[in-house]
Amino acid sequence: MIITETSNDGIAIVALEGTLDALSAPELRNIRSVTDPEKTVILDLEKVDFIDSSGLGAIVGATRVKLDPARGVVLACLNDRVRKVFEITNAQKLFHIFDDTSAAVDFAATR
């Protein structure tokens, strides 16, 4: 898994590339902005080619440490494979999901 982190107006944008599974999920859990309760994080999942229950668990778990879970983790750019996992598990109900990172940043900035 390749993880790239940038910042936009104090909001962390974490782009993931590759497989998000039991082997790579701990990498996501160890990112400082993901574990910081006061930091809003946008996860860009456009280049995630596979996600399993461990990967989904890492994303859901990230919301638990946030002071405002609805604002703390925002998802962007879900490709069809990833979106299907969120829909099958009903996990999409836990997040605000946007088609692009700029819309996600705009949303996060106004919350």
GROMACS elastic network, one bead per residue, 0.5 to 0.9 nm:
[ bonds ]
;  ai    aj funct       b0    kb
    1    16     6  0.69056   500
    1    17     6  0.56537   500
    1    19     6  0.58339   500
    1    20     6  0.69205   500
    1    24     6  0.62084   500
    1    27     6  0.82824   500
    1    48     6  0.85710   500
    2    15     6  0.81273   500
    2    16     6  0.58958   500
    2    17     6  0.50166   500
    2    18     6  0.65146   500
    2    19     6  0.88737   500
    3    14     6  0.67433   500
    3    15     6  0.57724   500
    3    17     6  0.64612   500
    3    27     6  0.84343   500
    3    28     6  0.80304   500
    4    13     6  0.81005   500
    4    14     6  0.56939   500
    4    15     6  0.51239   500
    4    16     6  0.66178   500
    4    17     6  0.84315   500
    5    12     6  0.67557   500
    5    13     6  0.56231   500
    5    15     6  0.63082   500
    5    16     6  0.88458   500
    5    33     6  0.89458   500
    6    11     6  0.84277   500
    6    12     6  0.59208   500
    6    13     6  0.51936   500
    6    14     6  0.65535   500
    6    15     6  0.83207   500
    7    10     6  0.58712   500
    7    11     6  0.54426   500
    7    13     6  0.56879   500
    7    14     6  0.85291   500
    8    11     6  0.51784   500
    8    12     6  0.65684   500
    8    13     6  0.72644   500
    8   105     6  0.73672   500
    9    12     6  0.84447   500
    9   105     6  0.83981   500
    9   109     6  0.77229   500
   10    39     6  0.80694   500
   10    40     6  0.80974   500
   10   109     6  0.88039   500
   11    33     6  0.89891   500
   11    39     6  0.69103   500
   11    40     6  0.54412   500
   11    41     6  0.60669   500
   11    42     6  0.74004   500
   11   105     6  0.71837   500
   11   108     6  0.75744   500
   11   109     6  0.77078   500
   12    33     6  0.65409   500
   12    34     6  0.85128   500
   12    39     6  0.72998   500
   12    40     6  0.63091   500
   12    42     6  0.61537   500
   12    43     6  0.84905   500
   13    40     6  0.86906   500
   13    41     6  0.58445   500
   13    43     6  0.60709   500
   13    44     6  0.69876   500
   13   101     6  0.79894   500
   13   105     6  0.84463   500
   14    33     6  0.86685   500
   14    34     6  0.87053   500
   14    41     6  0.70062   500
   14    42     6  0.60543   500
   14    44     6  0.59830   500
   14    45     6  0.86551   500
   15    42     6  0.82232   500
   15    43     6  0.59081   500
   15    45     6  0.63427   500
   15    46     6  0.78700   500
   15    47     6  0.79254   500
   15    48     6  0.89524   500
   16    19     6  0.85447   500
   16    20     6  0.81980   500
   16    28     6  0.87717   500
   16    43     6  0.73584   500
   16    44     6  0.62491   500
   16    45     6  0.56953   500
   16    46     6  0.75879   500
   16    47     6  0.63460   500
   16    48     6  0.61071   500
   17    20     6  0.82789   500
   17    44     6  0.88981   500
   17    45     6  0.73083   500
   17    46     6  0.76254   500
   17    49     6  0.73806   500
   18    47     6  0.63333   500
   18    49     6  0.54177   500
   18    50     6  0.69848   500
   18    51     6  0.89645   500
   19    23     6  0.87827   500
   19    24     6  0.71618   500
   19    47     6  0.89033   500
   19    48     6  0.58237   500
   19    49     6  0.56996   500
   19    51     6  0.60998   500
   19    52     6  0.85599   500
   19    55     6  0.85183   500
   20    23     6  0.76287   500
   20    24     6  0.55084   500
   20    25     6  0.58569   500
   20    28     6  0.86426   500
   20    48     6  0.68879   500
   20    49     6  0.80500   500
   20    50     6  0.61352   500
   20    52     6  0.66931   500
   20    54     6  0.76799   500
   20    56     6  0.79939   500
   20    58     6  0.89620   500
   21    24     6  0.53864   500
   21    25     6  0.55617   500
   21    26     6  0.89533   500
   21    50     6  0.76079   500
   21    51     6  0.56973   500
   21    52     6  0.52004   500
   21    53     6  0.71635   500
   21    54     6  0.53780   500
   21    56     6  0.81319   500
   22    25     6  0.54603   500
   22    26     6  0.75306   500
   22    52     6  0.75411   500
   22    53     6  0.79613   500
   22    54     6  0.50360   500
   22    55     6  0.64936   500
   23    26     6  0.69772   500
   23    27     6  0.83017   500
   23    54     6  0.85600   500
   23    55     6  0.88960   500
   24    27     6  0.54245   500
   24    28     6  0.70613   500
   24    54     6  0.87941   500
   24    55     6  0.75759   500
   25    28     6  0.52713   500
   25    29     6  0.64372   500
   25    30     6  0.88722   500
   25    54     6  0.63517   500
   25    55     6  0.51677   500
   25    56     6  0.84866   500
   25    57     6  0.82318   500
   25    58     6  0.58217   500
   25    59     6  0.85049   500
   26    30     6  0.62031   500
   26    31     6  0.89920   500
   26    55     6  0.87624   500
   26    58     6  0.75506   500
   27    30     6  0.52279   500
   27    31     6  0.67843   500
   28    31     6  0.56108   500
   28    34     6  0.74169   500
   28    55     6  0.85590   500
   28    58     6  0.69169   500
   28    59     6  0.80146   500
   28    62     6  0.87806   500
   29    32     6  0.82749   500
   29    34     6  0.67103   500
   29    35     6  0.69026   500
   29    58     6  0.63125   500
   29    59     6  0.82586   500
   29    61     6  0.82800   500
   29    62     6  0.71467   500
   30    33     6  0.87730   500
   30    34     6  0.74110   500
   30    35     6  0.70714   500
   31    34     6  0.53365   500
   31    35     6  0.64834   500
   31    36     6  0.87452   500
   32    35     6  0.52180   500
   32    36     6  0.59570   500
   33    36     6  0.51028   500
   33    37     6  0.82484   500
   33    38     6  0.86558   500
   33    39     6  0.59401   500
   33    40     6  0.76038   500
   33    41     6  0.66755   500
   34    37     6  0.78816   500
   34    39     6  0.74052   500
   34    40     6  0.80641   500
   34    41     6  0.64249   500
   34    62     6  0.60976   500
   34    63     6  0.84959   500
   34    65     6  0.83212   500
   34    66     6  0.84869   500
   34    72     6  0.86916   500
   34    73     6  0.80633   500
   35    38     6  0.88646   500
   35    39     6  0.81965   500
   35    62     6  0.66874   500
   35    63     6  0.89607   500
   35    65     6  0.63564   500
   35    66     6  0.76905   500
   36    39     6  0.54579   500
   36    40     6  0.84393   500
   36    65     6  0.72249   500
   36    66     6  0.70500   500
   37    40     6  0.81925   500
   37    63     6  0.87860   500
   37    64     6  0.86555   500
   37    65     6  0.52730   500
   37    67     6  0.53967   500
   37    68     6  0.81678   500
   37    72     6  0.76751   500
   38    65     6  0.88144   500
   38    66     6  0.62909   500
   38    67     6  0.61627   500
   38    68     6  0.81266   500
   38    72     6  0.75798   500
   39    66     6  0.75089   500
   39    67     6  0.87777   500
   39    72     6  0.66172   500
   39    73     6  0.87901   500
   40    66     6  0.80631   500
   40    68     6  0.88742   500
   40    71     6  0.65684   500
   40    73     6  0.60441   500
   40    74     6  0.77478   500
   40   108     6  0.71581   500
   41    71     6  0.83811   500
   41    72     6  0.59799   500
   41    74     6  0.62097   500
   41    75     6  0.84279   500
   41   108     6  0.85634   500
   42    72     6  0.82536   500
   42    73     6  0.58270   500
   42    75     6  0.55732   500
   42    76     6  0.67493   500
   42   101     6  0.74901   500
   42   104     6  0.69286   500
   42   105     6  0.74473   500
   42   108     6  0.83343   500
   43    59     6  0.86728   500
   43    73     6  0.71852   500
   43    74     6  0.62724   500
   43    76     6  0.60093   500
   43    77     6  0.84420   500
   43   101     6  0.85503   500
   44    47     6  0.79071   500
   44    48     6  0.87023   500
   44    74     6  0.87821   500
   44    75     6  0.62301   500
   44    77     6  0.56588   500
   44    78     6  0.72987   500
   44   100     6  0.82054   500
   44   101     6  0.69024   500
   45    48     6  0.53483   500
   45    49     6  0.87791   500
   45    75     6  0.73381   500
   45    76     6  0.63138   500
   45    77     6  0.55749   500
   45    78     6  0.51806   500
   45    79     6  0.70325   500
   45    82     6  0.75741   500
   46    49     6  0.82554   500
   46    76     6  0.74956   500
   46    78     6  0.52075   500
   46    79     6  0.52963   500
   46    82     6  0.83971   500
   47    77     6  0.85486   500
   47    78     6  0.84203   500
   47    79     6  0.75210   500
   48    51     6  0.71501   500
   48    78     6  0.83193   500
   48    79     6  0.77140   500
   48    81     6  0.84539   500
   48    82     6  0.72102   500
   49    79     6  0.83448   500
   49    81     6  0.71095   500
   49    82     6  0.75537   500
   50    55     6  0.89790   500
   50    81     6  0.70207   500
   50    82     6  0.68903   500
   51    54     6  0.78251   500
   51    55     6  0.55653   500
   51    56     6  0.67092   500
   51    81     6  0.82061   500
   51    82     6  0.64874   500
   51    85     6  0.75164   500
   52    55     6  0.53068   500
   52    56     6  0.62457   500
   52    57     6  0.85169   500
   52    85     6  0.80559   500
   53    57     6  0.58632   500
   53    58     6  0.85299   500
   53    85     6  0.88534   500
   54    58     6  0.61815   500
   54    59     6  0.87574   500
   55    58     6  0.50869   500
   55    59     6  0.64775   500
   55    60     6  0.87161   500
   56    59     6  0.51971   500
   56    60     6  0.61779   500
   56    61     6  0.83712   500
   56    85     6  0.83196   500
   56    86     6  0.80461   500
   56    91     6  0.83924   500
   57    60     6  0.50509   500
   57    61     6  0.57194   500
   57    62     6  0.84035   500
   58    62     6  0.61528   500
   59    62     6  0.51936   500
   59    63     6  0.71093   500
   59    73     6  0.82297   500
   60    63     6  0.55839   500
   60    64     6  0.72520   500
   60    73     6  0.87704   500
   60    91     6  0.80086   500
   60    94     6  0.79390   500
   60    95     6  0.88713   500
   61    64     6  0.53082   500
   61    65     6  0.74021   500
   62    65     6  0.59097   500
   62    66     6  0.71678   500
   62    69     6  0.85686   500
   62    72     6  0.83273   500
   62    73     6  0.71246   500
   63    66     6  0.53796   500
   63    67     6  0.85488   500
   63    68     6  0.80974   500
   63    70     6  0.77063   500
   63    71     6  0.87220   500
   63    72     6  0.62637   500
   63    73     6  0.59020   500
   63    94     6  0.88837   500
   63    95     6  0.89579   500
   64    67     6  0.81158   500
   64    68     6  0.88773   500
   64    69     6  0.65183   500
   65    68     6  0.87028   500
   65    69     6  0.76911   500
   65    72     6  0.85349   500
   66    69     6  0.51975   500
   66    70     6  0.86309   500
   66    71     6  0.81986   500
   66    72     6  0.53498   500
   66    73     6  0.78360   500
   67    71     6  0.85958   500
   67    72     6  0.71232   500
   68    71     6  0.54434   500
   68    72     6  0.55187   500
   68    73     6  0.88059   500
   69    73     6  0.66150   500
   69    94     6  0.86871   500
   69    95     6  0.85304   500
   70    73     6  0.68376   500
   70    74     6  0.77841   500
   70    94     6  0.74206   500
   70    95     6  0.64579   500
   70    96     6  0.72593   500
   71    74     6  0.65813   500
   71    95     6  0.83657   500
   71    96     6  0.79615   500
   71   107     6  0.88208   500
   71   108     6  0.65339   500
   71   111     6  0.68636   500
   72   108     6  0.83738   500
   73    95     6  0.71400   500
   73    96     6  0.80296   500
   74    95     6  0.61161   500
   74    96     6  0.54351   500
   74    97     6  0.62720   500
   74    98     6  0.79910   500
   74   104     6  0.67189   500
   74   105     6  0.87337   500
   74   107     6  0.88316   500
   74   108     6  0.75802   500
   75    78     6  0.74096   500
   75    95     6  0.67830   500
   75    96     6  0.62823   500
   75    98     6  0.63017   500
   75    99     6  0.86445   500
   75   100     6  0.89973   500
   75   101     6  0.83059   500
   75   104     6  0.73022   500
   76    96     6  0.84975   500
   76    97     6  0.56152   500
   76    99     6  0.56045   500
   76   100     6  0.54636   500
   76   101     6  0.55241   500
   76   102     6  0.88882   500
   76   103     6  0.83740   500
   76   104     6  0.64033   500
   77    97     6  0.80072   500
   77    98     6  0.64223   500
   77   100     6  0.51818   500
   77   101     6  0.69001   500
   78    81     6  0.79447   500
   78    82     6  0.58163   500
   78    83     6  0.54864   500
   78    97     6  0.80093   500
   78    98     6  0.79998   500
   78    99     6  0.70041   500
   78   100     6  0.87218   500
   79    82     6  0.55188   500
   79    83     6  0.59629   500
   79    84     6  0.85576   500
   80    83     6  0.50688   500
   80    84     6  0.60551   500
   80    85     6  0.88383   500
   81    84     6  0.53388   500
   81    85     6  0.67703   500
   82    85     6  0.52908   500
   82    86     6  0.65491   500
   82    87     6  0.87743   500
   83    86     6  0.51324   500
   83    87     6  0.61465   500
   83    88     6  0.86313   500
   83    92     6  0.81093   500
   84    87     6  0.50038   500
   84    88     6  0.60043   500
   84    89     6  0.85169   500
   85    88     6  0.52291   500
   85    89     6  0.61946   500
   85    90     6  0.83014   500
   85    91     6  0.81261   500
   85    92     6  0.89617   500
   86    89     6  0.53858   500
   86    90     6  0.57572   500
   86    92     6  0.51689   500
   86    93     6  0.85621   500
   87    91     6  0.64730   500
   87    92     6  0.60201   500
   87    93     6  0.86079   500
   88    91     6  0.78457   500
   89    92     6  0.78936   500
   90    93     6  0.60249   500
   90    94     6  0.81073   500
   91    94     6  0.55247   500
   91    95     6  0.74602   500
   92    95     6  0.56224   500
   92    96     6  0.76791   500
   92    97     6  0.74670   500
   93    96     6  0.78304   500
   96   104     6  0.82350   500
   96   107     6  0.88991   500
   97   100     6  0.89230   500
   97   104     6  0.75136   500
   98   101     6  0.70498   500
   98   102     6  0.87392   500
   98   103     6  0.63281   500
   98   104     6  0.56754   500
   99   102     6  0.88565   500
   99   103     6  0.73852   500
   99   104     6  0.80372   500
  100   103     6  0.56844   500
  100   104     6  0.65624   500
  100   105     6  0.89366   500
  101   105     6  0.60564   500
  101   106     6  0.85322   500
  102   105     6  0.50413   500
  102   106     6  0.61534   500
  102   107     6  0.85874   500
  103   106     6  0.50419   500
  103   107     6  0.61766   500
  103   108     6  0.86094   500
  104   107     6  0.50892   500
  104   108     6  0.61002   500
  104   109     6  0.85088   500
  105   108     6  0.50552   500
  105   109     6  0.59388   500
  105   110     6  0.86634   500
  106   109     6  0.52155   500
  106   110     6  0.64953   500
  107   110     6  0.54751   500
  107   111     6  0.66163   500
  108   111     6  0.53972   500
